[in-house]
């Protein structure tokens, strides 16, 4: 009789562990769906232009983005959409690229 009770408790622990894993999996799926539900679209406009900068008693012309060097940071979350408009008001052709994760 005691053996049967011991086997039942072991098997019920296994079932409760399995239910916990299934519940955790459902929670992860719901979190990922929630993250997609709060995703947003971002629109940024970057104006590239030349600016005079004096360093070590010498004046140089550099390219700035919205008057900043380096350019402004763009923060995004997974699932967000990004729309970028670049206006080149400088006298050189430029390539815009981003660094980050």
N, C-alpha and C positions, 0 to 999 in steps of 0.2 A: 504494500500500500504506500509506504513512504517512498519507494522508488518511483511509483507512478506520480506522486505529488512533486518529487524533484524533477522529473522529466517535464511535467506540465509547466513548472515555473521557468525552466530553461527555455522551453519553446515559447512561452509568453514573453520572455525577455527578448528573444530573437524577433518576434513579431513587433514588439514595441520599438526595437531598434530600426527595423525596416520601415515602420510607419514614420519614425522621426526623419529618416533619410528621405522618404517620399515627401514629407511636409517641407523639408529644407529645400528640396528641388523645386517644389511649387512656389516657395517663397522667392527663390532666385529668379524664376521665370516672371513672377509678378513684378519684381524690382526692375528687371530689364524692360518690361512693357511700360512701367511707370516712367522710366528714364526716357523712352521713346515718346511718351505722351507729353513730356515737358520739353522736348526738343523744340528749338526755335530757329527762325531764319534771321541772319544778321546781314545788314547792308553797310558796307564801308566805302567811302570815297577817299582816294589818296591823290593828292596833288603833288607832283614832282616838280621842284624848281631849284634854281641855283641860288646860293647865298654866299656872301663874303664872310670869311672867318679869319681872324688874326690869331696866329699861334707863334710864339717865340719871335715876335717882332716882324713876322711875315704874313701877308694877307694872301689867302688862297680862296678859290672858288670851289665849293662843294655842292653836291646834290643833296637836297633835303626832302623829306616826305612830310607834308603838312607843316613845314617849318621846323621839323625836328630831325636831329641826327644823333643816334640811329632813329629810325622811324618808330611810330607808335606800336605798342603790343596789341595783338588781336587774341582775345581769350575765347575759346570755344569748348563745348562739351561734346561728347560722343553723340552722334545723331543729329547735331545742328547742321544747318545749311549756311553756306557763306556765299555772298554775292559781293564782288569787289569791282569797283570802277576806278581805273587809273587814268589820270590826266597828266600828260607830260608837257610841262611848260618850260622845260630846259632846252638847251641847244644841242643835247646829245641824245642818242637813242639809249634807252635803259631797259633792264630786265628786272622785274620785281619777283622776289622769291622769299620764302619764309623758312625759319629754323624752328625746331621744337618737336615735341612728342605728338 
